Amino acid sequence: MTVAQSPIASQTVAIAIRNLKKTFANRDASPRLVFENLSLDILRGNVVGFFGPSGCGKTTLLRILTGVLEFDGGQVLVFDRPVSEQVGG
């Protein structure tokens, strides 16, 4: 299995997020969209920070990246392996 390469300077992509979708249920059980079609590459060796207003999804994204929270659609890969395979292993 080969690790994905970024088109920018052929650097290794450590974390690849593709078309991520996450919803939560509102109190009336209707869906509340947090992310839709979120895509992001984080290159190996880079430091990335997430900032924004309260409730914009920063902690939700970090929980998804660490495998603590499941998502509704898309892909999250860590060195070409799904984040679900990284947890506990």
Rosetta blueprint (number, residue, H / E / L):
1 M L
2 T L
3 V L
4 A L
5 Q E
6 S L
7 P L
8 I L
9 A L
10 S L
11 Q L
12 T E
13 V E
14 A E
15 I E
16 A E
17 I E
18 R E
19 N E
20 L E
21 K E
22 K E
23 T E
24 F E
25 A E
26 N L
27 R L
28 D L
29 A L
30 S L
31 P E
32 R E
33 L E
34 V E
35 F E
36 E E
37 N E
38 L E
39 S E
40 L E
41 D E
42 I E
43 L E
44 R L
45 G L
46 N L
47 V L
48 V L
49 G L
50 F L
51 F L
52 G L
53 P L
54 S L
55 G L
56 C L
57 G L
58 K H
59 T H
60 T H
61 L H
62 L H
63 R H
64 I H
65 L H
66 T L
67 G L
68 V L
69 L L
70 E L
71 F L
72 D L
73 G E
74 G E
75 Q E
76 V E
77 L E
78 V E
79 F L
80 D L
81 R E
82 P E
83 V H
84 S H
85 E H
86 Q H
87 V L
88 G L
89 G L
